[in-house]
Amino acid sequence: MRLLAMLAALLLGGCETVRYYLQSAGGQLDLMARSRPIHELIDDPESAPSMQAQLQFVQRVRRFAVTHLDLPDNSSYRSYADVQREALVWSVVAAPALSLEPYQWCYPVIGCANYRGYFQLSDAQALANRMRQKGWDVAIEPVPAYSTLGWFADPLPSTVVAWPEPELAGLIFHELAHQRLYAVDDSAFNESYATVVEQEGVRRWLKENASAEVLARWHLQRERKKEFAALIADMRRELAIVYASDAEEHVKLLGKTRLFDRLRQEYRQLKKQWGGYTGFDRWVARDLNNAHLASFQTYSEWVPALRELLRETGEKWPAFHSRCEALAALDLEQRQHALHKLQTRAHKFSE
């Protein structure tokens, strides 16, 4: 009934085609039909021992999310779905050729977002081609899991079940955070909030449940991610200067090409500092454009601000969630003003 009600609301909104909503509903129904309770799979003698071990790990992480992170105690991630494909959905992100501001797709009920998801890669590619023909920079990103924001009991999809334990725990914490809090029309805030919950949740999980060696490896990986994010942030700032200049369009496009070339060069230097670590090679090797940077920024824009908020609340989850709920209740301009102030305090504290 909830799916039918949601679909009816979307169709009545009239902001996109019926075909898109039908594929969304069909994909969600298929996912639900494939779901089996995790405890049944653990007890099933036909289940591979490696699968049973991973699902038992998921059960422990799920309990930790409730008892230690104040995340929802609901039916999500208590079932498993074998989707038999490499991604759960494919996300399309678009940005103008000379701007880093992503295109917004708006929907009834959930508001606007910086991306558009499809259960079939061919559908995502079709939209991407239409956007490119209109002159937009476009990125197609494989998405291993998503949250229905508490509308349904989200299963653990087969796309992530074999992930290393820290990454799998992080994904569960991230998606449950979306069910805990969602601000309409603000993808950057929503994703930054979920990223902070994910990062701090994994750190606390590892501190209590993993060896010092595993925790040290995770910290090293997190530092590399921060350095890579800083590289992308620097490139965004320089591109924004080029795009805002009074130069002619062809000069701006040339500057854009040179900056993306420099991004690859600086990444190669960063890899040398890491001893040849290749974790971001696939991301950088693509034919990068503004849409890729917009997609990356959505997940990290307000992370320093919200980490500062976590620090100011004494790293107490109920207080942190409550303060974030207060931010989500503000209008967009007020929220961004408050986040900018937190971001400034975060930078001062780190100096």
C-alpha positions as CSV (number, residue, x, y, z in Angstrom):
1,M,0.0,0.0,0.0
2,R,2.8,2.4,0.8
3,L,4.4,1.9,-2.6
4,L,1.0,2.5,-4.3
5,A,0.5,5.7,-2.3
6,M,4.0,6.9,-3.1
7,L,3.5,6.2,-6.8
8,A,0.2,7.9,-6.8
9,A,1.7,11.0,-5.3
10,L,4.5,11.0,-7.8
11,L,2.1,10.7,-10.7
12,L,-0.2,13.4,-9.5
13,G,2.8,15.7,-9.2
14,G,3.3,15.7,-12.9
15,C,6.9,16.8,-12.8
16,E,8.3,13.9,-14.7
17,T,7.1,11.2,-17.1
18,V,4.9,8.3,-16.0
19,R,7.5,5.9,-17.5
20,Y,10.2,7.0,-15.1
21,Y,7.9,6.4,-12.1
22,L,6.8,3.1,-13.4
23,Q,10.4,1.8,-13.7
24,S,11.0,3.1,-10.2
25,A,8.0,1.3,-8.8
26,G,8.8,-1.8,-10.8
27,G,12.4,-1.9,-9.6
28,Q,11.4,-1.5,-6.0
29,L,8.8,-4.2,-6.2
30,D,11.4,-6.5,-7.8
31,L,13.8,-5.8,-5.0
32,M,11.2,-6.5,-2.3
33,A,10.3,-9.8,-4.1
34,R,13.9,-10.9,-4.0
35,S,14.3,-10.2,-0.3
36,R,14.7,-13.0,2.3
37,P,15.2,-12.6,6.0
38,I,18.8,-12.8,7.0
39,H,18.3,-15.2,9.9
40,E,16.7,-17.7,7.4
41,L,19.8,-17.5,5.2
42,I,22.1,-18.0,8.1
43,D,20.2,-21.1,9.2
44,D,19.9,-22.4,5.6
45,P,22.4,-25.3,5.1
46,E,22.5,-24.4,1.4
47,S,24.1,-21.0,2.2
48,A,27.8,-20.8,1.7
49,P,29.8,-20.5,5.0
50,S,31.3,-17.2,3.7
51,M,27.8,-15.8,3.1
52,Q,26.7,-16.9,6.6
53,A,29.6,-15.2,8.2
54,Q,29.0,-11.9,6.3
55,L,25.3,-12.0,7.2
56,Q,26.1,-12.6,10.9
57,F,28.5,-9.6,10.7
58,V,25.6,-7.6,9.3
59,Q,23.4,-8.6,12.2
60,R,26.1,-7.4,14.7
61,V,26.6,-4.1,12.9
62,R,22.8,-3.6,12.7
63,R,22.5,-3.9,16.5
64,F,25.5,-1.6,17.0
65,A,23.8,1.0,14.8
66,V,20.8,1.1,17.2
67,T,22.6,0.8,20.5
68,H,25.7,3.0,19.8
69,L,24.7,5.4,17.0
70,D,21.1,6.1,17.9
71,L,20.0,5.0,14.4
72,P,16.5,3.6,13.5
73,D,15.5,0.2,15.0
74,N,13.4,-0.9,12.1
75,S,13.2,-3.7,9.5
76,S,15.8,-2.3,7.2
77,Y,19.0,-4.4,6.6
78,R,17.5,-7.4,8.3
79,S,16.8,-9.1,4.9
80,Y,19.0,-9.9,1.9
81,A,18.2,-9.6,-1.8
82,D,20.2,-11.2,-4.6
83,V,19.7,-8.6,-7.5
84,Q,22.0,-10.5,-9.9
85,R,23.7,-7.3,-11.3
86,E,26.7,-5.2,-10.6
87,A,24.8,-2.2,-9.3
88,L,21.5,-1.8,-7.5
89,V,20.8,1.4,-9.5
90,W,22.6,3.7,-11.9
91,S,22.6,7.4,-11.0
92,V,22.7,10.2,-13.6
93,V,24.3,13.5,-12.6
94,A,24.4,16.5,-15.0
95,A,26.0,20.0,-14.8
96,P,26.4,22.8,-17.3
97,A,29.5,22.8,-19.5
98,L,30.8,26.0,-17.7
99,S,29.3,25.5,-14.2
100,L,29.7,23.2,-11.2
101,E,26.0,23.6,-10.1
102,P,24.3,20.2,-10.7
103,Y,21.0,19.9,-12.5
104,Q,18.1,19.3,-10.0
105,W,15.4,16.7,-10.6
106,C,12.4,17.4,-8.5
107,Y,9.8,14.9,-7.3
108,P,6.6,15.1,-5.2
109,V,7.0,13.8,-1.6
110,I,10.8,13.7,-1.5
111,G,11.6,17.0,-3.1
112,C,14.6,17.8,-5.4
113,A,17.9,15.9,-5.7
114,N,21.1,16.3,-7.7
115,Y,20.7,12.9,-9.3
116,R,18.2,10.6,-11.1
117,G,18.3,6.9,-10.5
118,Y,17.5,4.0,-12.8
119,F,17.3,0.3,-12.2
120,Q,18.4,-0.4,-15.8
121,L,21.8,0.9,-17.1
122,S,20.3,1.3,-20.6
123,D,17.7,3.8,-19.1
124,A,20.4,5.8,-17.4
125,Q,22.4,5.9,-20.6
126,A,19.4,7.1,-22.6
127,L,18.8,10.0,-20.2
128,A,22.6,10.8,-20.2
129,N,22.5,10.9,-24.0
130,R,19.6,13.3,-24.0
131,M,21.3,15.6,-21.5
132,R,24.5,15.6,-23.5
133,Q,22.6,16.5,-26.7
134,K,21.4,19.6,-24.8
135,G,25.0,20.5,-24.0
136,W,25.2,19.3,-20.4
137,D,28.2,17.5,-18.8
138,V,27.0,14.1,-17.6
139,A,28.2,11.4,-15.3
140,I,26.7,7.9,-14.8
141,E,27.5,6.5,-11.4
142,P,26.9,2.9,-10.3
143,V,25.1,2.9,-7.0
144,P,25.5,-0.3,-4.9
145,A,22.7,0.5,-2.4
146,Y,20.2,3.2,-1.6
147,S,17.7,4.2,1.1
148,T,14.0,4.5,0.7
149,L,14.0,6.9,3.7
150,G,12.0,4.6,5.8
151,W,9.2,4.0,3.3
152,F,10.1,0.4,3.0
153,A,12.3,-2.2,4.7
154,D,15.5,-1.9,2.7
155,P,17.3,-5.2,2.2
156,L,21.0,-5.7,2.1
157,P,21.7,-6.1,-1.7
158,S,24.0,-8.7,-3.2
159,T,26.0,-5.8,-4.7
160,V,27.7,-5.1,-1.3
161,V,27.6,-8.4,0.7
162,A,31.2,-9.3,-0.2
163,W,32.6,-5.9,0.7
164,P,35.3,-5.7,3.4
165,E,33.8,-5.3,6.9
166,P,34.6,-1.6,7.4
167,E,33.1,-0.6,4.1
168,L,30.0,-2.8,4.6
169,A,29.5,-1.4,8.1
170,G,29.9,2.1,6.8
171,L,27.3,1.6,4.1
172,I,24.7,0.3,6.6
173,F,25.4,3.3,8.9
174,H,25.2,5.7,6.0
175,E,21.9,4.4,4.6
176,L,20.3,4.2,8.1
177,A,21.3,7.8,8.7
178,H,19.2,8.8,5.7
179,Q,16.2,7.1,7.4
180,R,17.0,9.0,10.6
181,L,17.1,12.4,8.9
182,Y,16.3,13.9,5.5
183,A,16.0,17.5,4.5
184,V,13.9,18.1,1.5
185,D,15.7,19.7,-1.5
186,D,19.2,19.6,0.0
187,S,21.3,16.7,-1.3
188,A,24.5,18.2,0.0
189,F,23.3,18.4,3.6
190,N,21.7,15.0,3.5
191,E,24.8,13.2,2.1
192,S,27.2,15.1,4.3
193,Y,25.2,14.2,7.4
194,A,25.1,10.5,6.4
195,T,28.8,10.6,5.6
196,V,29.7,11.9,9.1
197,V,27.5,9.2,10.7
198,E,29.2,6.6,8.5
199,Q,32.8,7.7,9.2
200,E,32.4,8.2,13.0
201,G,30.3,5.0,13.2
202,V,32.9,2.9,11.5
203,R,35.7,4.4,13.7
204,R,33.7,3.5,16.9
205,W,32.8,0.0,15.6
206,L,36.5,-0.7,14.7
207,K,37.7,0.6,18.0
208,E,35.4,-1.8,19.9
209,N,35.5,-4.8,17.6
210,A,38.7,-4.9,15.5
211,S,42.4,-5.2,16.1
212,A,44.7,-2.2,16.3
213,E,46.2,-3.1,13.0
214,V,42.8,-3.0,11.2
215,L,41.9,0.3,12.9
216,A,45.3,1.7,11.7
217,R,44.7,0.6,8.1
218,W,41.2,2.3,8.2
219,H,42.7,5.5,9.5
220,L,45.3,5.5,6.7
221,Q,42.6,4.9,4.1
222,R,40.5,7.7,5.6
223,E,43.5,10.1,5.5
224,R,43.9,9.2,1.8
225,K,40.3,10.0,1.2
226,K,40.6,13.3,2.9
227,E,43.7,14.2,0.8
228,F,41.9,13.2,-2.4
229,A,38.8,15.2,-1.4
230,A,41.1,18.2,-0.8
231,L,42.5,17.8,-4.3
232,I,39.0,17.8,-5.8
233,A,38.0,20.8,-3.7
234,D,41.0,22.8,-4.9
235,M,40.2,21.9,-8.5
236,R,36.6,23.0,-8.0
237,R,37.7,26.4,-6.6
238,E,40.0,27.0,-9.6
239,L,37.3,25.9,-12.1
240,A,34.8,28.2,-10.4
241,I,37.2,31.1,-11.0
242,V,37.5,30.3,-14.6
243,Y,33.8,29.9,-15.1
244,A,33.0,33.2,-13.3
245,S,35.6,35.2,-15.4
246,D,34.7,37.6,-18.2
247,A,36.7,35.5,-20.7
248,E,35.0,34.3,-23.9
249,E,33.4,30.9,-23.9
250,H,36.2,29.2,-25.9
251,V,38.8,30.5,-23.5
252,K,36.9,29.2,-20.5
253,L,36.6,25.8,-22.2
254,L,40.3,25.7,-22.9
255,G,41.0,26.6,-19.2
256,K,38.6,23.8,-18.2
257,T,40.5,21.3,-20.2
258,R,43.9,22.4,-18.8
259,L,42.6,22.2,-15.3
260,F,41.3,18.6,-15.7
261,D,44.7,17.7,-17.2
262,R,46.4,19.2,-14.2
263,L,44.0,17.3,-11.9
264,R,45.3,14.0,-13.3
265,Q,48.9,15.2,-13.0
266,E,48.5,16.2,-9.3
267,Y,46.8,12.9,-8.6
268,R,49.8,11.0,-10.0
269,Q,52.0,13.0,-7.6
270,L,49.6,12.2,-4.7
271,K,49.8,8.5,-5.6
272,K,53.6,8.7,-5.3
273,Q,53.2,10.1,-1.8
274,W,50.9,7.1,-1.0
275,G,53.5,4.6,-2.2
276,G,51.5,3.8,-5.4
277,Y,48.1,3.2,-3.8
278,T,45.6,2.9,-6.6
279,G,42.2,3.2,-4.8
280,F,41.1,6.3,-6.9
281,D,42.5,5.3,-10.2
282,R,39.2,4.3,-11.8
283,W,37.6,7.5,-10.7
284,V,40.3,9.7,-12.2
285,A,40.8,7.6,-15.4
286,R,37.3,8.5,-16.7
287,D,36.7,11.3,-19.1
288,L,36.1,13.7,-16.2
289,N,33.8,16.7,-16.4
290,N,31.8,19.0,-14.2
291,A,29.2,16.4,-13.4
292,H,31.8,14.1,-11.9
293,L,33.0,16.9,-9.6
294,A,29.4,17.8,-8.7
295,S,28.6,14.2,-7.8
296,F,31.8,14.0,-5.6
297,Q,31.0,17.3,-3.9
298,T,27.5,16.3,-2.9
299,Y,28.9,13.7,-0.5
300,S,31.5,15.9,1.1
301,E,30.5,19.6,1.0
302,W,29.4,20.0,4.6
303,V,31.3,17.2,6.2
304,P,33.8,19.5,8.1
305,A,30.9,21.6,9.4
306,L,28.9,18.6,10.7
307,R,32.1,17.0,12.2
308,E,32.5,20.3,14.1
309,L,28.9,20.0,15.2
310,L,29.6,16.5,16.4
311,R,32.6,17.8,18.4
312,E,30.6,20.6,19.9
313,T,27.9,18.2,21.1
314,G,30.5,16.2,22.9
315,E,30.3,13.4,20.4
316,K,26.9,12.4,21.9
317,W,24.7,11.0,19.2
318,P,21.3,12.0,20.6
319,A,22.5,15.7,20.9
320,F,24.1,15.5,17.4
321,H,21.1,14.1,15.7
322,S,18.9,16.7,17.5
323,R,21.1,19.6,16.3
324,C,21.0,18.2,12.8
325,E,17.2,17.9,12.9
326,A,17.1,21.6,13.9
327,L,19.3,22.5,10.9
328,A,17.0,20.4,8.6
329,A,14.0,22.3,9.9
330,L,15.5,25.7,8.6
331,D,14.9,26.9,5.1
332,L,17.8,26.4,2.7
333,E,19.4,29.9,3.1
334,Q,19.3,29.8,6.9
335,R,20.7,26.2,6.9
336,Q,23.6,27.1,4.6
337,H,24.3,30.2,6.7
338,A,24.5,28.1,9.9
339,L,26.6,25.5,8.1
340,H,29.0,28.1,6.8
341,K,29.5,29.3,10.4
342,L,30.2,25.7,11.6
343,Q,32.6,25.3,8.6
344,T,34.5,28.4,9.6
345,R,34.8,27.1,13.2
346,A,35.9,23.7,11.9
347,H,38.8,25.3,10.0
348,K,39.9,27.4,12.9
349,F,39.8,24.4,15.2
350,S,42.0,22.3,12.8
351,E,44.7,25.0,12.5
